[in-house]
Structures are given as structure tokens and as C-alpha cells.
Amino acid sequence: MMKHITLAAMALLGGLTAVAQVNIDSEFTDWTGTTPDGWVGTKTNLAADAITPVVENEDTIAVRLVNTTTSHRRFTTQPQSVTNGEAYDITFWVRGQGDIRTGLFDERSTGSGYSAYNSWVSVNTTTWEQHTQTVVVANTSAAAEFILSVNATAESGVEVDRVTIAIGTVEPPTEATIAEIQESTAPDGASPLVGTVVATQGTVSALNGTSGFFLQDGTGPWTGIYVFTAPGSLAIGDAITLTATVAEFNGQTQLTNISTITTVSSGNALPTTDISTADANTEPYESVLVRVINATCTAQGSFGQFTVNDGSGAVLVDDVIYAHPFNVGTVYNITGVLQYAFNEWRILPRFVADVELFNSVAEAGAALVRCYPNPATDMLVIENLTPGQGIGLRLMDAQGRIVESTTLTSDRHMMNVTGLPAGIYTVALRTAAGEQHARIVVSH
């Protein structure tokens, strides 16, 4: 009896009636020309000549996938109808040499419509192995395609047989704080919850372009984490809840495969954690919003990097988010999120207000400015605490963009903030005594 593909039908698996509805049960027996029936969907980017039948005793028994490069290629099903929140178990048999993993395209709003891929399965065997991985639908779609992704195969490729894709059970997420996700005793700092779907919360502390954002929950060690998904309309100061999978990527703990994000409130203040430059090279402060004080810029490197040192040890400052024109020999207070990447620790300032000349506060000996009320809803009062001196005022939003710039002629300035979007702002004041920054929240 010929093997066949059954779409949206009940199937018999190993002689037992399946307890879940099988969307796909494919043994790659039937082909139309050079294409296996039910496969090579629109998201397939594996070359046609890299998808070939495996024939034994004049019977087609499997499909051979060849991709000898280190850039993954997709082999996808024809479009399927899926519903947001469904989980699918993808089970497949494989042999040969290479890497294979699974994923899903469901037109979701993040990741260009793709889910995060599951971990690679490295294959190096002439006998058949069975593997199961799970994908979770994040968007109801009639154009979903399930994915087999292959990478670094031998010239003979990997051979795949008996792919079943069935609705499984969505396991409830594990509730965990960022500290519970991050705190680790492992030598490499890996999270104890790697691979776990978690529900957590925090406040957006930094945006990393369209790639992701940093999330902060409180202050101190283990309180920050990187979220690998496009931030969309999220802004610094947004308090959110989210459901995601804990992963490790190049030594950095991340939240990936985001299934839900809910904004709870906006314009929340973000206290920083003061640390030494030596502490900025340690795992507990990974992805935490930190500040180093009295740090001298000791060297300029390549690719927008500078080295600073407060006397305890050197740490890099990088321009991944914001490029500041540091000067070697100048002393700074620097705020930013601490990132681990490319085997290096580095502080990432977010905008101009994150970098202060050290003498603007320490050598002035006293505060230069007072702002109130904070949060401000309609009027913000800005007081110059160095009477008789002219004062330059800049108001900057959370992205470092100047909202207002003027020279004050009196020691008290009333600013109408009713027209400003709610969020975190920085007041920068400069007098002959130096420059000082104050962070305020506008809330309507």
C-alpha cells in the first residue's frame, strides 16, 4: 500500500489511534514531478535540486535535503490553517549528516512572520532517529507553513521520513521573575530555566533598534534581561508582561519566541544600579541598567568602542544604541544597559543624557537644579539652584531628541508639558558651575 500525505485528518500512528488531530502525516511516497506532495510551500528557499527522493528497492521512502552552507535553508509545507495559541508537535525521522530543526511561519507581527526556530538537531548516523519539537502559533492564519530548516549538511545531505504534525497541548508558562530567570551558578552563566516557557514582567529600559529590547525589574544584580523580538511601538518606561521562552545565545540569556506582550502602563521611572567598572565585567549585571561613576576614558578602540576605568578595572563602552563622542582622559558618569556579546562585556548608553561629565556633579559640590512635581501632568517647575548665573536648558525625550532648548533668564522656569507624550524626559541644565541632568516623568 502506497504511503500518502493526509491533511487535517485523523491518522494511525504506530498502530495506535492518535489522541490529537493530525494536520500532516507525510511519508514522502507521492511526488508530482520533482516535488513531494504537500510540500515546497511559498516559504521554501532550499534549491529545487537540493530536494530529491530517496529510493530503495524501487520504492520512494524519504526525501533528501542538501544544504552544505552554514546559512540555513527552509523546506516548508503547503499553506495550512492554524489558530492563535495552538501548539503543534512536529515529529520526524532523520538520518545522514547535518543539522536540522523546526519552525513555523504564521504571519505573526514579529520576526517577519516567523516563529523563533527550535534548537538544532545534529545528525551523524546511517540509522533512523526520531525527534519531536514543538511550535506555538502566535497568529490565526490560513497561510501558515511548517518548516524543516537544514544547515551544514554533507554532500549526501540528510534524509527525512515520516513527518507528523499534530495539535498538542500548550503547557502553561512557568511564572518567574527576571531574577529567577537570570540568577545562575553555572560556570557559563546559563539560566537554570533554559528552554522553559515563562511568564514574566518588567519595564523597558532600552531599545536595540528593531532587533530587541532590554527589560528591567527592580535594581541590583540579576534584574535585567534581553528580549529578542522587534519592540514595535514599545517605548522606554513601558511596564509590560510577556510570555516567552528562555534561551542562551552566544553566552547571553535571552527571552525568545514571544507569544504574548501586554503593556500595563507607560512613562515609568527607571532607577539605575550603581556599580564599579570591575563589576561591569560580571554575570550578575548582564542586561541590567547600570551606572558607573568617576570613570576615566583611557582608550579609544575600533568600531565605536571606548575603554573606561574607575580604578577598579577596565570595561568597554559601545555605540550599539547611541554613539557618544568620548574624549580620552576625560572623566565621566555613564549610564547604560550592560551587554555581553562577542566574548566581551560592554556598557551601552541609550542617549545623550546617559553620559555626564563627572565634574558636573561631583566637583560642583551641590545640586544645580530641582524639578517638580515629578511626575508632572501639566506644569513642570525647573529651579536653578545657583542664583545669579545664566542657565542653558535642554529638555530631551527618552530617545535623546531635544524637545526644548532655551536660555533661562530667571531662577525659576515654568514649562507647560500638557502637549508632550507621556514618558521619561531628561532636563539638562548648564551653568558656569557645570552641567547636571535630572530625569522627570510626564504623566497624563
N, C-alpha and C positions, 0 to 999 in steps of 0.2 A: 504494500500500500504506500503510495507516494506521501512524503511529508508535505505539510502545507502551512500557510500562514492564516491565522484566524484573527480578525479584527473585532473587538468588542463582543467576544463570545466566551462562554464557559468552556474550559478545557480540562482534559485529564492530564495530571502531572504525575509521572511515575506510577501510573495505575491507580492513583487516588483522585477523587473528585476535589478540585481546588475549592478552598473556602473563600476565596476572593475572586472577583471578576477579573478575567484575564483580558487585557487590551491587546496584547500581542503575544503570539506563540509561534515563533519562527524557527524553522529548521533549515532554511535556505535551500530547499529542494527545487522549488519552482522559480524559473527565471524567464524573463521576457527579453529576448536578445541577450545583451551583456549585463542586464540589470536584475538583481534579485527582487522578486515581487514584494511589495510593501516597503521597500527601502529606497535609498537615494532621494531623500526629500530635498527641498529647496535650500536647506542649510548645510547640505553635504558639500565639503570643499576638498575631499580626497579625490585625486585624479581618477578618471574613469578606468584607466588601465591599471590602477592600483587596487581595484575591486574585482576579484576574479573567483570563479567557482573552484572548490576543492573536489576533485573527482577520485573516487576509489571504487574499483570493480564496476566501472561504467555507471556508477550512481553518483549524483551530486550530493555531497554530505555536509558541506560547510561553505563559508565564504573566507577568502584570504584577503587581508588588508595589509598593504605595504606602505610605510612611510619611514624612510631611513633618516629623515632630518630630525632635528631637535625642536622643530616648530610643530605643534600638534595639528592634526587634521581630523575633520569630523566625517563620520558616516552616520547618517540620520534616517529615521523612519519617515514614511509619508505623513502628512499632517493628521493630527488626532485632536479630538475634542477633550479638553480637560477642565476641571473646576478648581478655582482658588481654594487652597487648603488641603487638597488631596495629596496623599503620599503614594508613591509608586516604587515598588521593589523591582529592580532590574536584575535578573539572574541570567548569567551567560556561562557557557563552557568555552575554554580557550586553551590553545597550545601554540608552540612556536617560540619566538624570541622577540621581545619588545615590551613596550609599556601600553597599557590600555586603562581607560577609566570611563565613567558615565557622566552625563549631564542632561540638561533639558532646555529647550527654547520654548517659552510660553508667552512671548510678547510683554513680559513684565517691564515696569518702568525703569528698572535699574539694569546695569550690565548689558546694555544694548539688547535687552530682551532675553538674555541667557541667565540661567542659574549659575551659581558657583559650581565648578566641577568637583566631583569626588576625588579622593586620593588615587594616585596611580597604582595600578597593579602591575608589578614587574614579572614578566613571564619568561621562563627559560627552561622549557620542558618539551619532550616529544609525546607526553601523555596528556590527556584531557584533565583540566582543572575547572572546578565550578566556583564562581564568585557571585556575590549579591551585593549590590549597592542601592541606596535609596535616594530619590529626588523628591522634593516637595514643590507643588505647584503654588506660584505666587500670583497668578493672574488667570482668570477664566478666559479660555481661548479655544477657537475652533481650528487654529493653525499651529498647534503645538507639535514639536518634533523631539523625540527622544534621541539621545546622542550616544554613540560609541566614539570615543576620541582615542586616537593612536599616535604614538610618538616613538622615535628611536628604535624602529624595528630592524631586524636583519633583512637582508635582500629577499629572503624567503617569507618575510612578514610574520604576522600572527594569524592563526586560523580560529574562526569563531563559529560556534554551533549552538543550537537550541537556546535562543534568546526568548525569555518570557518576561513580560512587563505586566505586573498585576497591581491592582489597588491594594495597598497595605494599610497599616494602622499608623496614624500620626501620633507619635509618642508626645505626651505633654512636656513642655520645656521644663528644665530644672531652674528654679528661681535662684539667682546668685547675684551678689553684689560684685562690682568691679574688683574689689579687693579679694573676694573669694575666687574670682576667675584668675587674677594675676599672681597672688601670693604663691610662691613656689620654693621648694627646697631642692629641685632638680639642678644638677651642675650646669645645664644649659639654660636654665630659667624657664623651661617649658611649663605651660599651665597644667595643673592637675586635672583640668576639665577639657583637655583637647578632644575634639570630636563630639562633644556634648552640645545639644541644643539648649540654650539658656535664655531665660527672660531676665533682663537687667534694666538699669536706668542710670541716667546721669545728665550732665549739662554739656552741651557742645562747647569745647574750649578752643578749637582751631579747625580751620578748613584747609584741606590739602588739595586745592584745585577741584577737579572733577573726579579725582581718584578715591577720596575718602575723607574722613574727619576724625578728630580726637574727641573723646568723651571723658568727662571728669566727674567723680562722685566724692566730694569732700576734699580734704587736704592730707598730705603726708604720703608715705610710701604705699605703693600698690593701688593707688586711687585713680589711675588713668589707663585708658586703653584706646587702640586704634580700630576704627570701624572701616572695613574695606567695602565701601559702596559709594556711589555718587551722592553727595549731600543734597542735591536738588535745591529746594527752597529753604533748607535749614540755615540758620544763622548762629553765630557765636552768641551764647547766652540762652539758647533754646533748651529747655528741660524736656527730655524725651524718655519714652520707654521703648524697648525693642526686643524682638526675638531673633536670635541668630545662632550660628554655630561657632564654637571656639576653635581656632586654628593657629598653627605656627607657620610663619613664612620668613625664611632667612633669619631665624633667631628672634623674630618679633611676634609677640602674642597679638592676635587679631580677632575681631568678630567678622565672620563672613556669612555668605548665603543668607542674607537678611530676609526674613519672611514678613515681619511687621515692624513699622516705625510709627509711633504716635507722639505728636508734640503736645506736651502738657501745659507749658507756659513759655513765655519769651521774655527777653530782657533781664535775665537773672544775672546777679553778680558772680564773678568767678575769683575767689581768693586763690592766691598762689602759695606754693610751699617754698620757703627759703632753704637753699641747700648750698653746700660748698661745691667748687668746681670739681673736686675729687669725687664727691658723691654723685655728680652728674655722669660718672662713668660706671654706675652700678645698676643692677637689675631692678631693685625696688622702685626706682623712679622712672622706669620705662613708661613713656607716653603721659607722664604727669606734667601738669602746668607748673613750672618751677621758676624760681628767680635766683640768680647768683649776684652777689653784691661785692663791690670793690674788686672787680676782675679786670686785670690789665690785658689789653690786646698785645700779645707777644709776637705774633707772626701772621702773615697773610699767605694762604695756600692757594691751590688752584680750585677751579670750579666753584667760586664764590664762598670758599671756606676761610675762616679765621680761627686762630687759637687764642683762648683767653685763660687766665690763671689768677686765682685769688691768693695764691701762695700754698694751697693745699695740693695742687696738681692741675695739669692742663686738661682742657676739654675743647672740642670743636664747636663753633657756631656756624650754621649753614644757612644758605639763602633759598632753601626749598620752598618756603612760603613767602618770605619777604627779604629783600636784599638791602642791608644797611651798609652805608659807607664807613666801615670801621677804620680807625687810624691806629697803626702800631704805636704803642707807647701810651695810648690814652686809656684812662680807667673808666669802666662802665658798670652800671647795674643793668642786667639783661634778664628779661622775662621771655619765656617761650616753652613750647612742649618739647620734652626730651624724646628723641627718636633713636632707635637702634637700627642701623642699616649698613650693609656692606662692611660688616665687622667693625663698625665704628659707632660711638656714642656722639650725638651732637644736639645742641640746643637749637630749636627753630623759632626765632622771633616771628610774630604774626603781622606786625605793622609797626609804624614809626614809634608809637608810644611805648613799645616794648623795650626800647633801648634808651637809657638815660645816661648822661654824663654823671659819674659818681659824685663830683663836687657840687652838682646841682642841688643835692640834698645834704650830704654829709658835711661839706665844707661851709654851706650856708649857715649851719648851726640851728636853724629853726625853719618851721614851715613857711612857705611863701604865699600859700593860697588856701582858702577854705571855701567849699562849695556846699550849698544846702538849698532846699531839702534834698535828700538822696534816699529813695528815688524821687525824681521831680516829675510832676504831672503837667504843670502849665508854666510856672515861672521858676527859673533857676537863679539863685543869688551867688555871685562869684566875688569874694572879698580878697583884695590884695593886702597881705599882712606885712608889707614893707611900705608904710605910708610915705608919700612924698616922692616915690620913684615911679617913672613911667613904666607901663607894663604892656607887653605884647600878648595877645590872646589868640589861641587857635583851639577850635573845637573839632575833634576828629571822631568819625564813626568807628565801628568795630573792624572795618577793613582798612583803617588808616587814612581814609579820604577826609580832606578838610571840609568841614561843613560851614564854619565861620572863621574869619581871620580879621582881627582889628587891633588897634592900639587903644587901651583904656586911658581915659583922662581923669578918672576918679578912682577912689579906692574901693568902690562897690559898684558892681555891674549887674543889672537885671536882664536876664535873657529869656525871651519867650520861646518855649520848647514845644508848644502845642502842635506846631506843624512838622515836628520831627517824628520819624517812625520810632516805635518803642524799641529799646535795645540798650546796649552798653556804649558809652561815649567816653572820650578822654579829653579833659581840659588841660592844655599845655600853656603855662604862663612863664614868661621870661622877663626878668628884671636885671639890674646890674649885679644883683646878688647871685644870679644863676637862673636855672630853669627847673621847674617842678611840674610833675604830672599828677592829676587827680582823676580817678575813674568815677563816673556817675552813671546812674541808670535812669533812663526816661521811660516812664510807665503811664499809659493812658487808661 
